[in-house]
Amino acid sequence: MSQADVIDPAVAEGLDAYLARLPIGADRRNALRKAVLATSPANRGDALTCLRRHLRRDEHGAPGREDSDDEKSLAACVEAGYPGLGPRESSTASGVLRGASMPRLNRWPMSPSDIDRRPWRVLSPLLPWLRRGAGGLPRAVPSRLKSIVRWRQCLLALMVAVPAGSAAAYMGTVLPHRGATLLETFILGAAFMLFAWILVGFWTALSGFFVLWRGDRYLVRGEQNPDADDGARTAIVMPIYEEDVSRTFAGLRAIFESLQATGRLDEFDFFVLSDSVKPDTIVAEQQAWADACRDLDAFDRLHYRRRRARVKRKSGNLADFCRRWGGHYRYMIVLDADSIMVGKTLTAMVDRMQANPSAGLIQTPPTAVNRDSLLARVQQFATRVYGRMFAAGLHFWHLDNAHYWGHNAIIRIAPFMAHCALPRLPGRGALSGEILSHDFVEAALMRRAGWGVYIAYDLAGSYEEVPPTLLDELGRDRRWCQGNIQHIRLLFSDNLAPAHRALFANGVMAYTSALIWFLFLLLSSTEAILEALRTPDYFPVAGSLFPQWPVWQPIWAVSLFIATLVVLFLPKILGVVMIVARGRQRDFGGVGSLIGSTLIEIVLTSLLAPIRMLAHTRFVFMTVVGLQVKWDSQQRADAQVAWLRALRFHLPGMLMALVWGGLLVWYTPGFAPWLAPILVPLILAPAVTVITSRADLGIWLRNQDLQLIPEERNPPPVLARVVELEANAAPEGRFVDAVVDPVLNALHIGLQGRARHYSAELEGYRCELAARALEQGPDSVDTGEQRTLLADPARMQWLHERVWADAPAAWGQWLDAVPTQAPTVSV
């Protein structure tokens, strides 16, 4: 009787299906098949056991470590798909792959900084009994540019306060009662704050134009590769949370390759720090990391870690990295999931830190790229034309007291760990708890400790991506709004630099200005309607012989309106002038296309401004009343907004605008045209949202050389590489693949570490979950239950073995599916 007659055909089919999922050469696959069938396995389970035993014979393990048979089998499967990963020595006794995914620990302490949040402490110079004792906060270290910064900021305050006060006083002459009533007093107060707010942006842009035109002696500079033998190492860290895995790792690969081309790759390590919780995302990240390491030969340079608990979100993730591995590095470059940076820019950032030992943080101004929706293209054009000018202006006013935007920046790790850990704000409500907009606070604490915070506005090659639709943008703004308004509690903290107090106030105004604008419009409308309803009193003074006739001077209101437009739009004109003066107009499609694109941007921004105003007003109100925001992952890929979704979101604003406009037309038709530019966009908000989300309109504009940026006309290699890698990305792994696929199952189990011990109750619950998943298929366990199984290496290994041994019908479609083969290697 032949061997084929003895062996059950189902066993041979199961063995062939399993072997097909191992990315090994055909000769090795046939040899393993022959060896297993020679033992005449009675069932699929015996065949799988025999196969794993043969695979273990080629697995020698890491030197100096005795692994169990199960661990050797896992390492052999991993080695089949990712040569060189399996036998690496673990940094701890935590599992076969933990040492391969992260370097050895080098623990440093990082305790939260003390930030006094009691506003009356600002009065301590006048009231000595309020001063702290010896155990108080450390004194702020003076800046070496202190006198220059103070002089410039006093000048800025003067140039904001005087014109804003003059404009408000001039507006008082336009009001019916010349500001004499309580209502008009509030109107003028709101007007003063709004004028001051837009003047800050105006003077920032003008000073940036001046700096870019004339140069700046205080620009933080660096030499090419100074102190080459210094031994300084840099960690490039990318915290992620439920991101598009293919896009994230395409960007990371492109950055790695660009840095490799500089010849200085040995100075850097990469870290992907995941807080993801969805099972499919977890598996996809692990697979993408291992694929990237294999393809780039970067197993000791590109690291991956997923936290089990998402404590303090991004800031907590970075702090956790610093505590565990920060001791290995002098600097870290922080990236977002959508960040893209050129290798030469990364090395230039390190060179500038090396050349400026007092620098604690250097921020690059990122340019928006890679999106096609109409809204995103307009924002990309705006950041490219005006963005660098505003960044240069921020540097001019703040020098070494500058912003930090949380990404595309380099940080000196030692002072960051010593001074920038964030405390938890006490109390209840939306303004308490974790500090959400952590970047501004970290910059302020870095500066308080005496380290300079700079904006390297001249560094090109720093990119990011913007939300593709208005609803996605507003969802992000809802999160930022709560974080920025929290800064009210930090505004009067002891020993912060005045510049960073101003930056805190600026961050608060970024959203509360919308509420002020809304109140200004509401109070102005109320004043207009009351004047229409009120019977005129021509003899307000008793005994007066002559009437006081109301005087309306339209030219006064028009002149004030024109002055406001100049303040708003002159910076945009200067951005265009700068491009043309430097002969860069061809990169934007020519002079005509550049001017046309600017007009389109101005019109669309004007339409969007009232919509954003109303949304931000609602966000501020929700924050003040204590409604917490849920910080979810961002939508980054282009996706058109459905009409129903847009209508549902904007319906309250539409109804309010219709009622508001109807009242004005009914009672004071002369005032209604002045508010039309505000109310009409609110009524048309759903259409504006849907149209601006369309990628085909954005692509059509690009084909007409409109909203064109230089990175599209002559794409930098790193951007083109991201597009190429994303287009050719392999299918993302899922939870079901971590169960069925032998390589992904072994990879996931190895990354979890050694088996853990649970209580009898918890062990029984997990066994029940695994049994249900085996009998009824992966759809029988919800997302949370899948996550529980993924966190249990023993259950995942058991489930993998039983699925292949029993071949339950609930798993048939995945067992029979033809696998996508990775590059084959000989095992």
C-alpha positions in Angstrom: 0.0 0.0 0.0 1.4 3.4 -1.0 1.9 6.3 1.3 -0.8 8.3 -0.6 -3.3 5.6 0.2 -2.6 5.7 3.9 -2.7 9.5 4.4 -6.0 11.2 4.7 -6.3 13.7 1.7 -7.6 16.4 4.1 -4.4 16.1 6.1 -2.3 16.6 2.9 -4.5 19.5 1.8 -4.2 21.2 5.2 -0.4 20.7 5.2 -0.1 22.1 1.7 -2.2 25.2 2.7 -0.1 25.8 5.8 3.2 25.4 3.8 1.8 27.8 1.2 1.7 30.5 3.8 5.4 30.1 4.7 7.5 32.4 2.5 10.1 29.8 1.8 11.6 28.4 -1.4 9.9 25.7 -3.4 12.7 23.2 -2.7 12.5 23.7 1.1 8.7 23.6 1.0 8.7 20.2 -0.9 11.3 18.8 1.5 9.3 19.7 4.5 6.1 18.3 2.9 7.9 15.0 2.2 9.4 14.8 5.7 6.0 15.4 7.4 4.1 13.0 5.2 6.8 10.3 5.8 5.6 10.1 9.4 2.1 9.2 8.3 0.3 11.8 10.5 -3.1 10.6 11.6 -4.7 14.1 11.4 -4.0 17.7 10.7 -2.9 18.4 14.2 -0.2 15.7 14.1 0.9 17.0 10.7 1.2 20.6 12.1 3.1 19.3 15.2 5.5 17.4 13.0 6.0 20.4 10.7 6.9 22.7 13.6 9.3 20.1 14.9 11.1 20.1 11.5 11.1 23.9 11.5 12.7 24.0 14.9 15.7 22.0 13.7 16.8 25.1 11.7 16.2 27.5 14.6 19.3 27.8 16.8 18.0 30.6 19.1 19.8 33.6 20.4 23.2 33.1 21.9 23.2 32.6 25.6 19.5 31.9 25.9 17.6 28.6 26.3 14.3 28.8 24.6 11.4 26.4 24.9 10.2 24.4 21.9 7.3 26.7 21.4 9.5 29.7 21.3 11.9 28.0 18.9 8.9 27.1 16.6 7.7 30.8 16.8 11.2 32.0 16.0 11.5 29.6 13.0 8.2 30.9 11.6 9.3 34.5 12.0 12.7 33.7 10.5 10.9 32.3 7.5 9.2 35.6 6.7 11.8 38.0 8.2 15.3 36.6 8.0 17.6 37.8 10.8 14.7 38.8 13.1 14.0 35.5 14.9 17.3 34.6 16.5 18.0 38.1 18.0 18.7 38.2 21.6 16.0 39.7 23.8 16.9 42.7 25.9 15.0 41.3 28.8 13.5 37.9 29.7 10.3 39.1 28.1 10.0 37.1 24.9 11.7 36.0 21.7 11.2 39.3 19.7 11.0 42.0 22.4 14.7 42.7 22.0 14.4 42.9 18.3 11.6 45.4 18.3 13.2 47.8 20.9 16.8 48.4 22.1 18.0 47.7 25.6 16.5 49.8 28.3 18.4 52.8 29.6 16.0 54.2 32.3 16.1 57.8 33.3 13.7 59.5 35.8 11.2 62.0 34.4 9.0 63.6 37.1 6.2 66.1 36.3 7.3 69.7 36.6 5.7 71.9 39.2 3.6 74.6 37.6 1.9 77.1 40.0 -1.6 77.6 38.7 -2.8 80.2 41.2 -3.3 83.5 39.4 -2.8 85.7 42.5 0.9 84.7 42.5 1.4 87.2 39.7 0.9 89.9 42.5 3.7 88.5 44.6 6.2 91.3 43.7 3.7 93.8 45.2 2.5 91.6 48.1 5.5 89.9 49.7 3.5 87.5 51.9 2.3 85.7 48.7 5.8 84.8 47.7 6.9 81.2 47.8 9.3 79.9 50.4 12.5 78.0 49.8 10.7 75.0 48.3 9.0 77.0 45.5 9.5 76.9 41.8 12.9 77.3 40.3 13.7 80.8 39.1 13.5 81.2 35.3 16.9 81.4 33.7 17.3 84.7 31.8 17.7 84.5 28.1 20.9 85.8 26.6 18.6 87.7 24.2 16.4 89.0 27.0 16.8 92.7 26.4 16.2 92.3 22.6 13.1 90.1 23.1 11.7 92.5 25.7 12.2 95.5 23.5 10.7 93.8 20.5 7.7 92.6 22.4 7.1 96.0 24.0 7.2 97.4 20.5 4.7 94.8 19.3 2.3 95.5 22.3 2.5 99.2 21.5 1.8 98.7 17.7 -1.2 96.5 18.6 -2.7 98.5 21.4 -2.5 102.0 19.8 -4.1 101.1 16.4 -6.7 98.8 18.1 -7.6 101.5 20.6 -7.8 104.1 17.8 -9.9 101.9 15.6 -12.3 101.2 18.5 -12.5 104.9 19.3 -13.2 105.7 15.6 -15.9 103.0 15.6 -17.4 104.7 18.6 -18.1 107.8 16.3 -20.1 105.5 14.0 -22.4 104.1 16.6 -25.7 105.9 17.2 -24.9 106.9 20.8 -21.1 107.4 20.4 -20.5 104.5 22.8 -22.4 106.1 25.7 -24.7 103.2 26.4 -23.8 99.9 28.1 -24.6 97.9 25.0 -22.3 100.1 22.9 -19.6 99.8 25.5 -19.6 96.0 25.2 -19.6 96.4 21.4 -16.5 98.7 21.5 -14.8 96.3 24.0 -15.3 93.4 21.6 -14.2 95.5 18.7 -11.0 96.4 20.5 -10.1 92.8 21.2 -10.9 91.8 17.6 -8.8 94.6 16.2 -5.9 93.7 18.5 -6.2 90.0 17.4 -5.9 90.7 13.7 -3.2 93.3 14.3 -1.0 90.6 15.9 -1.2 88.6 12.8 -0.7 91.7 10.6 2.5 92.8 12.4 3.8 89.2 12.5 3.5 89.0 8.8 5.1 92.4 8.1 8.0 91.6 10.4 8.4 88.2 8.7 8.4 90.0 5.3 11.1 92.3 6.6 13.2 89.4 8.0 13.0 87.3 4.8 13.9 90.4 2.7 16.8 91.7 4.8 18.0 88.7 6.7 18.2 88.1 10.5 21.4 88.0 12.6 19.6 86.0 15.3 18.7 83.1 13.1 19.8 79.8 14.8 22.4 78.4 12.4 24.6 75.4 12.2 27.7 74.1 10.5 27.8 71.1 8.2 28.4 68.1 10.4 30.2 69.8 13.3 32.0 67.5 15.8 31.7 64.5 13.6 33.3 62.3 16.2 31.2 63.7 19.0 29.1 60.5 19.2 25.8 62.3 19.5 22.9 60.1 18.5 19.4 61.1 17.6 16.1 59.2 17.9 13.4 60.0 15.3 10.2 59.2 17.2 6.7 58.9 15.6 3.8 58.6 18.1 0.8 57.1 16.3 -2.8 56.3 17.2 -5.2 54.5 14.9 -3.5 56.0 11.7 -3.6 54.8 8.1 -0.9 52.1 8.5 0.1 52.0 4.8 0.5 55.8 4.6 2.3 56.0 7.9 4.9 53.4 7.1 5.3 54.7 3.5 6.2 58.1 4.9 8.6 56.5 7.4 10.3 54.4 4.7 10.7 57.5 2.5 12.3 59.4 5.4 14.6 56.5 6.2 15.8 56.2 2.5 16.3 60.0 2.3 18.3 60.0 5.4 20.3 57.0 4.2 21.2 58.9 1.1 23.0 61.6 3.2 25.5 59.0 4.5 24.7 59.8 8.1 22.1 57.1 8.9 24.3 55.6 11.6 23.7 58.7 13.8 19.9 58.0 13.9 17.4 55.4 15.1 13.7 55.3 14.3 10.9 54.6 16.8 7.3 54.0 16.0 5.4 54.5 19.3 1.9 53.1 19.0 -1.1 53.8 21.1 -3.5 52.0 18.7 -6.3 49.8 20.2 -8.2 48.4 17.3 -7.2 44.8 16.7 -6.9 45.1 12.9 -4.7 48.2 13.3 -2.5 46.5 15.8 -1.8 43.6 13.5 -1.3 45.8 10.5 1.2 48.0 12.3 3.2 44.9 13.4 3.3 43.5 9.9 4.2 46.9 8.4 7.0 47.4 10.9 8.5 43.9 10.2 8.1 44.4 6.4 9.8 47.8 6.5 12.7 46.4 8.6 13.1 43.4 6.2 13.0 45.6 3.1 15.3 48.3 4.5 17.6 45.9 6.4 16.8 48.0 9.5 16.0 45.5 12.3 18.4 47.2 14.7 17.5 50.8 13.6 13.8 50.9 13.1 11.9 50.0 16.3 8.3 49.5 17.2 6.4 49.5 20.5 2.8 49.6 21.4 1.8 50.7 24.9 -0.7 48.7 26.8 -2.2 51.8 28.4 -2.7 55.1 26.6 -1.7 57.4 29.5 -1.6 61.1 28.7 -2.0 60.4 25.0 0.9 61.7 22.8 2.8 63.6 25.6 2.6 60.5 27.8 3.9 58.3 24.9 6.9 60.5 24.4 7.6 60.7 28.1 7.4 56.9 28.3 9.9 56.7 25.5 12.2 59.1 27.2 12.1 57.2 30.5 12.9 53.9 28.9 15.3 54.7 26.1 16.1 58.4 26.2 19.4 57.7 27.9 20.7 56.3 24.6 20.3 59.6 22.7 21.2 63.3 22.9 18.4 64.5 20.7 15.0 63.3 19.5 13.1 64.5 16.4 9.4 64.3 16.9 7.2 63.4 13.9 3.5 63.1 13.4 2.0 60.2 11.4 1.6 62.5 8.4 5.1 64.1 8.8 7.6 63.9 5.9 11.1 65.2 6.2 14.0 65.3 3.8 17.2 63.6 5.1 19.3 66.8 4.6 16.8 68.7 6.8 17.1 66.1 9.5 20.9 66.3 9.5 20.7 70.1 9.4 18.5 70.1 12.5 21.1 68.0 14.4 23.9 70.3 13.1 22.2 73.4 14.5 21.7 71.8 17.8 25.3 70.8 17.9 26.4 74.3 17.0 24.1 75.9 19.6 24.7 74.2 22.9 22.1 76.4 24.6 19.3 75.4 22.2 16.8 73.1 23.8 14.3 72.9 20.9 14.3 73.9 17.3 11.0 73.9 15.4 10.8 73.8 11.6 7.8 75.3 9.7 6.1 72.4 7.9 4.6 72.9 4.5 1.2 71.2 3.7 1.4 68.7 0.8 -0.1 65.6 -0.8 -3.8 66.3 -0.6 -6.2 66.8 -3.6 -9.5 68.1 -2.1 -10.3 71.7 -2.9 -10.1 72.7 0.8 -6.7 71.0 1.3 -5.3 72.4 -1.9 -6.2 76.0 -0.8 -4.6 75.4 2.5 -1.5 73.9 0.9 -1.2 77.0 -1.3 -1.7 79.3 1.7 1.0 77.7 3.8 3.4 77.7 0.9 2.9 81.4 0.0 2.3 82.9 3.4 3.4 80.3 5.9 7.2 80.9 5.9 6.6 84.6 6.2 4.5 84.2 9.4 7.1 81.7 10.8 9.8 84.3 10.2 7.7 86.9 11.9 7.2 84.7 14.9 10.9 84.2 15.2 11.5 88.0 14.9 9.2 88.7 17.9 10.1 85.8 20.1 13.7 84.8 19.2 14.6 82.1 21.7 11.1 82.1 23.3 9.4 80.6 20.3 6.6 78.1 19.6 6.7 74.3 19.5 4.0 72.7 17.4 4.4 69.2 18.6 6.0 67.7 15.5 8.7 68.3 12.9 11.0 69.6 15.6 14.2 68.5 17.3 14.5 68.4 21.1 17.5 68.0 23.4 16.5 65.1 25.5 18.3 65.7 28.8 16.7 69.1 29.6 13.4 67.9 28.2 13.3 65.0 30.7 14.5 67.2 33.5 12.1 70.0 33.1 9.2 69.3 30.7 7.2 66.4 32.1 3.6 67.6 32.5 1.6 67.6 35.7 -2.1 66.8 35.9 -4.3 69.9 36.4 -6.3 69.4 39.6 -10.1 69.8 39.8 -13.0 68.7 37.6 -14.3 69.6 34.2 -12.8 70.2 30.8 -10.1 72.6 32.1 -8.7 70.0 34.5 -6.9 66.7 34.1 -4.3 66.0 31.4 -2.8 68.9 29.6 -4.0 68.4 26.1 -2.2 71.0 24.1 1.1 69.9 25.5 3.5 71.4 23.0 3.1 75.1 24.1 3.6 74.1 27.7 6.7 72.0 27.0 8.2 74.9 25.2 7.5 77.2 28.1 9.0 74.8 30.6 12.1 74.3 28.4 12.6 78.1 28.2 12.0 78.5 32.0 14.9 76.1 32.6 17.2 78.4 30.5 17.2 76.5 27.2 16.4 78.3 23.9 13.4 77.5 21.8 13.8 78.6 18.2 12.0 78.5 14.9 14.3 77.6 12.0 12.1 79.3 9.5 14.7 79.0 6.7 14.8 75.2 6.8 13.0 73.7 3.8 12.2 70.0 3.4 9.7 69.7 6.3 6.2 68.6 5.3 2.8 67.6 6.8 -0.7 66.9 5.6 -3.9 68.8 6.4 -7.4 67.5 7.0 -9.1 67.0 3.6 -12.5 68.3 4.5 -14.0 71.1 6.6 -15.7 68.6 9.0 -12.4 66.8 9.6 -10.7 70.1 10.2 -13.4 71.2 12.7 -13.2 67.8 14.5 -9.5 68.5 15.0 -10.2 72.1 16.1 -12.7 70.8 18.7 -9.8 68.9 20.3 -7.4 71.8 20.0 -9.9 74.2 21.4 -10.2 72.4 24.7 -6.4 72.1 25.0 -5.8 75.7 24.2 -8.4 77.0 26.6 -6.8 75.0 29.3 -3.8 77.4 29.1 -5.9 80.0 30.9 -5.0 78.1 34.0 -1.3 78.3 33.2 -1.3 82.0 32.1 -0.1 83.3 35.5 2.3 80.5 36.4 5.4 81.5 38.3 8.6 82.2 36.5 7.5 81.7 32.9 8.9 84.0 30.3 6.6 86.8 29.3 6.8 85.7 25.7 5.3 82.3 26.6 2.6 83.9 28.6 1.8 85.9 25.5 1.9 82.6 23.5 -0.6 81.0 26.0 -2.9 84.1 25.6 -2.5 83.8 21.8 -3.5 80.2 21.9 -6.5 81.0 24.0 -7.5 83.8 21.6 -7.1 81.4 18.6 -10.6 80.1 19.6 -12.1 82.6 21.9 -11.7 85.2 19.2 -14.5 83.4 17.4 -16.8 83.8 20.4 -15.8 87.5 20.7 -16.6 88.0 17.0 -19.9 86.2 17.3 -20.9 88.4 20.3 -19.8 91.5 18.5 -22.0 90.7 15.5 -24.9 89.7 17.8 -24.6 92.9 19.9 -24.3 95.0 16.8 -27.4 93.5 15.3 -29.2 94.0 18.6 -28.2 97.6 18.6 -29.5 98.1 15.0 -32.8 96.5 15.8 -33.3 98.4 19.0 -32.6 101.7 17.2 -35.2 100.7 14.6 -37.8 100.0 17.2 -36.9 102.9 19.6 -38.7 106.2 19.1 -36.1 108.9 18.5 -35.5 111.5 21.3 -34.4 114.7 19.7 -34.3 116.5 23.0 -32.3 114.2 25.3 -31.4 117.1 27.6 -34.2 118.7 29.5 -34.8 122.3 28.6 -32.8 122.2 25.4 -33.9 124.8 22.8 -32.5 123.0 19.8 -33.0 119.3 18.7 -30.0 116.9 18.4 -30.5 115.3 15.0 -29.0 111.7 14.6 -26.1 111.9 12.1 -25.1 108.9 10.0 -21.8 109.2 8.2 -21.6 106.2 5.8 -18.1 107.2 4.8 -16.8 106.7 8.3 -18.1 103.1 8.4 -16.8 102.4 4.9 -13.3 103.8 5.8 -13.2 101.6 8.9 -14.2 98.6 6.8 -11.5 99.3 4.2 -8.9 99.7 6.9 -9.9 96.3 8.3 -9.6 94.7 4.9 -6.1 96.1 4.5 -5.0 94.6 7.8 -6.5 91.3 6.8 -5.2 91.0 3.2 -2.0 93.0 3.0 0.0 90.1 4.3 -1.3 87.9 1.5 -0.3 90.5 -1.1 3.2 90.7 0.5 3.6 87.0 0.2 2.8 87.2 -3.5 5.2 90.2 -3.9 8.0 88.2 -2.2 7.6 85.3 -4.6 7.5 87.5 -7.7 10.5 89.6 -6.5 12.6 86.5 -6.1 11.6 85.1 -9.5 9.8 82.0 -8.1 6.5 82.7 -9.8 7.0 79.9 -12.3 7.0 77.4 -9.5 3.4 78.5 -8.9 2.3 78.4 -12.5 3.3 82.0 -13.4 2.3 85.4 -12.3 -1.3 85.1 -13.6 -1.8 81.7 -12.0 -0.3 83.0 -8.7 -2.6 86.0 -8.6 -5.6 83.9 -9.6 -4.8 81.3 -6.9 -4.5 84.0 -4.3 -7.9 85.5 -5.2 -9.4 82.0 -5.0 -7.8 81.5 -1.6 -9.1 84.9 -0.4 -12.7 84.2 -1.6 -12.8 80.7 -0.2 -11.3 81.8 3.1 -13.8 84.5 3.4 -16.6 82.0 2.8 -15.2 79.6 5.4 -14.5 82.3 8.1 -18.1 82.6 9.3 -18.6 78.9 9.3 -15.5 78.4 11.4 -16.5 81.2 13.6 -19.8 79.6 14.5 -18.2 76.2 15.0 -15.4 77.5 17.2 -18.0 79.5 19.2 -19.8 76.3 19.9 -16.6 74.5 20.8 -15.6 77.3 23.3 -19.1 77.1 24.9 -18.9 73.3 25.2 -15.5 73.5 26.8 -16.5 76.2 29.3 -19.6 74.2 30.5 -17.3 71.2 31.0 -18.1 68.8 28.1 -15.0 66.6 27.6 -13.8 66.0 24.0 -13.0 62.5 22.7 -9.5 62.6 21.1 -9.9 60.1 18.2 -7.6 59.6 15.3 -7.6 62.0 12.4 -9.0 61.5 8.9 -6.1 62.2 6.6 -7.0 60.7 3.2 -9.2 62.5 0.7 -12.9 61.6 1.2 -15.9 63.6 -0.1 -18.4 64.6 2.5 -22.0 63.3 2.0 -24.7 65.9 1.6 -26.8 64.5 4.5 -23.8 64.5 6.8 -23.0 68.1 5.9 -26.7 69.2 6.3 -27.0 67.5 9.7 -23.8 69.2 11.0 -24.7 72.7 9.7 -28.5 72.7 10.1 -28.6 74.6 13.5 -26.3 77.3 12.1 -28.4 77.6 8.9 -31.6 78.0 10.9 -30.0 80.6 13.1 -28.7 82.6 10.1 -32.1 82.5 8.4 -33.8 83.8 11.5 -31.1 86.4 12.2 -31.1 87.6 8.6 -34.9 87.7 8.5 -35.1 89.9 11.6 -32.5 92.3 10.1 -34.3 92.6 6.8 -37.7 93.1 8.6 -36.6 95.7 11.1 -33.5 97.4 9.7 -33.0 96.6 6.0 -30.2 99.1 5.8 -28.0 97.2 8.2 -28.7 93.7 6.6 -26.2 94.1 3.7 -23.4 94.7 6.2 -24.0 91.3 7.8 -24.7 89.5 4.5 -21.1 88.3 4.1 -21.5 86.6 7.4 -25.0 85.2 7.2 -25.0 84.0 3.5 -22.0 81.6 4.0 -23.8 80.2 7.1 -26.9 79.5 5.0 -24.8 77.9 2.3 -22.5 76.0 4.7 -23.6 72.5 3.6 -22.8 73.3 0.0 -19.5 74.9 0.9 -18.5 71.9 2.9 -19.4 69.3 0.2 -17.9 71.3 -2.7 -14.6 72.0 -0.8 -14.3 68.3 0.0 -14.3 67.2 -3.7 -10.9 66.0 -4.9 -11.9 66.2 -8.6 -12.3 70.0 -8.3 -8.9 70.2 -6.6 -7.3 68.1 -9.4 -9.0 70.3 -12.0 -7.6 73.4 -10.5 -4.1 71.8 -10.4 -4.4 71.0 -14.1 -5.2 74.6 -14.8 -2.1 75.7 -12.8 -4.2 77.1 -10.0 -3.5 76.4 -6.4 -0.2 75.0 -7.5 2.8 74.7 -5.2 6.4 74.1 -6.1 6.3 70.6 -4.6 3.8 69.6 -7.2 5.6 71.2 -10.2 8.9 69.7 -9.2 8.2 67.0 -6.5 11.0 66.4 -4.1 12.2 62.8 -4.3 11.0 62.1 -0.8 7.4 63.1 -1.6 7.3 61.2 -4.8 8.7 58.2 -2.9 5.8 58.4 -0.4 3.2 58.3 -3.1 5.0 55.3 -4.8 5.3 53.3 -1.6 1.7 53.9 -0.6 0.4 52.9 -4.0 2.4 49.7 -3.9 1.8 48.8 -0.2 0.9 45.2 0.6 -2.5 44.4 1.9 -2.7 45.3 5.6 -2.9 42.5 8.1 -6.0 42.0 10.3 -7.0 40.2 13.4 -7.9 37.1 11.4 -4.5 37.1 9.8 -2.8 37.1 13.2 -4.7 33.9 13.9 -4.4 32.1 10.5 -1.1 33.2 9.0 1.8 31.3 10.7 4.3 34.1 10.2 2.0 36.9 11.5 0.9 34.8 14.4 4.4 34.1 15.4 5.4 37.7 14.9 2.5 38.9 17.1 3.1 36.4 19.8 6.8 37.1 19.9 6.2 40.8 20.3 3.9 40.3 23.3 6.6 38.7 25.4 6.6 35.6 27.6 3.4 34.0 28.8 1.7 35.7 31.6 -0.1 34.3 34.7 -3.7 35.2 35.3 -6.3 34.5 38.0 -8.4 31.4 37.5 -11.4 33.5 36.7 -9.7 35.6 34.0 -8.0 32.5 32.6 -11.4 30.8 32.2 -12.8 33.9 30.6 -10.0 34.0 28.0 -10.3 30.3 27.3 -14.0 30.8 26.7 -13.3 33.6 24.3 -10.8 31.5 22.4 -13.2 28.5 22.2 -16.0 30.7 21.0 -13.8 32.3 18.3 -12.7 28.8 17.2 -16.2 27.3 16.9 -18.1 30.4 15.6 -15.4 32.3 13.7 -13.7 35.7 14.2 -17.0 37.6 13.8 -18.3 36.0 17.0 -16.0 38.1 19.1 -16.3 41.9 19.2 -13.5 44.4 18.9 -12.8 44.4 22.7 -12.8 40.6 22.9 -10.4 40.5 19.9 -8.1 42.9 21.7 -8.3 40.7 24.8 -7.2 37.7 22.8 -4.4 39.6 21.1 -3.0 40.5 24.5 -2.8 36.8 25.5 0.1 35.0 23.7 -0.9 31.6 24.9 -4.5 31.9 23.7 -3.3 33.2 20.3 -1.0 30.3 19.9 -3.7 27.8 20.9 -6.2 29.4 18.6 -3.8 29.3 15.7 -3.0 25.6 16.3 -6.6 24.6 16.7 -7.8 26.5 13.7 -5.3 24.6 11.5 -5.8 21.3 13.3 -9.6 21.2 13.4 -10.3 23.3 10.2 -13.7 24.5 11.6 -16.2 25.6 9.0 -16.4 29.1 10.5 -12.8 29.6 9.4 -13.1 27.9 6.0 -12.9 31.1 3.9 -9.7 32.2 5.5 -8.1 28.8 5.5 -8.8 28.3 1.8 -7.8 31.8 0.8 -4.8 32.1 -1.4 -2.1 33.9 0.6 -0.2 37.0 -0.7 3.3 35.7 -0.7 6.2 37.8 0.7 9.6 37.5 -0.8 10.7 33.8 -0.4 13.9 32.9 1.3 15.6 29.6 2.1 15.1 28.4 5.6 
